[in-house]
Amino acid sequence: MISTALASLAMFGGRPVFQGPWPIWPRVRNLPQVLSRMESLLQTTRWTLRVPGTQPSLTEQFEEKWAAISGSQFALAVTSGSTAIELALRGLEIKPGDEVIVPALGWYATAAAVSRVGAKPVFADVDLRTTCLDPIEVEKCITPRTVAIIAVHLHSAIADMAKLAEIASRHSLLLIEDAAQAHGGRFYNQPVGSIGRIGCFSFNQEKLVAAGEGGAVVTNDKELFQRMYTMRTDGYTHSSPSNDVFFSDGRYRGNNQCLSELHAILLLEQSFFLSEETQLREKNAAMLDQALAIIAGIEPLTSTLGTTIRPFYEYGFICLPNAFGDWSLRIVAQILSKETGIDFHETDLPVEICPQFAPECAAKAPPRALQVYQHLLVFHHRYLLSAIVADVVPLAIQKVLAIAREIPSAYLSA
Ligand SMILES: Cc1ncc(COP(=O)(O)O)c(C=O)c1O
């Protein structure tokens, strides 16, 4: 009986619930247009915005478009999301000795950027249902050295920007958004990125707008924008609105963090599909939420109250303790992956217990970050572009649950 049940799993040679195919990512939906624009560009001698011209460069055209998409007056394209966060911190003149509150759970680039500018990342615990910063925990982390909070919109959720903004304002702190996983999201109908003082985006190849690599900062603060422009552009700034001359007044030490014009073409074309794809992901995720909500032991993540558009960078669900008997989360992920062709995986280790942060940390993760890490399974947004995800995932979970509840994990390796 045990061997028959196990043999029904795709992992052990059984028939999978679904064999695919799934949408691939990254993808270019308008390849002829992209190639033709690239061919035209390569016949010019202006492959970077750092070559002055009488017309806006492609990077500047993308910046104008991204500013509009993210509801901000100004956008600056940069080489990566990590660069964007670092540029934001430098632009805000955050310095050694300052403390910056970041979530205890999330991708390490956020805290790493804080360390790179010499400040100290302080890790606040997260909300169990959204996996984003818990405002109550943020307030507990504030000290006289705290200068800023970085809210990360993680997995599929938007952080509680209303409460975080209120805390930031009450304690005179800067509020930065790491929206690397939240392109096109809205909170009380305001685009993410434009809620804090600066918003940071990534366009790496996994992201909701993908260009291989790339990033952007957005802000409504003109002076800050000009400072970041100079820092990004080798210390240079525009001398005239027509952008035909660059000059440096030598005030800020610059760095070259510019994108090439080839990337700008990709971003201009890729961002065209963001809204349509976001609607599709939201629709399919809503069907999946409904189907999973009735499975005992499984709880889909939610977003903060006030979320108008949910970005869905990764779809995630909590597997309550013993939902899959004594099977580990990692083995459940592997078995579900075989059943569906979807790459299910655990989320990243809480930042505080990640070895790269050992010098800054007590090596002890806050309890809820740890709890989420121990119980959350996620998969990439590309699967949400197909409606069949809402049938396949619940079927696979039910199949595996039924077997896991009957058969102890010891039999898996027997
Ligand atoms: C939340 C978050 N912040 C920052 C980054 C860094 O972006 P990049 O890989 O473009 O440097 C990422 C990328 O994975 C991210 O998910």
The ligand as an ORCA input file, in Angstrom:
! r2SCAN-3c Opt
* xyz 0 1
  C      13.536     42.990     -3.121
  C      14.755     43.125     -3.983
  N      15.571     44.170     -3.793
  C      16.668     44.359     -4.545
  C      17.001     43.487     -5.556
  C      18.258     43.708     -6.324
  O      18.046     43.866     -7.687
  P      19.203     43.513     -8.752
  O      19.300     42.031     -8.852
  O      18.731     44.147    -10.020
  O      20.447     44.134     -8.245
  C      16.176     42.388     -5.803
  C      16.523     41.429     -6.863
  O      16.372     40.259     -6.804
  C      15.023     42.205     -4.999
  O      14.189     41.185     -5.206
*
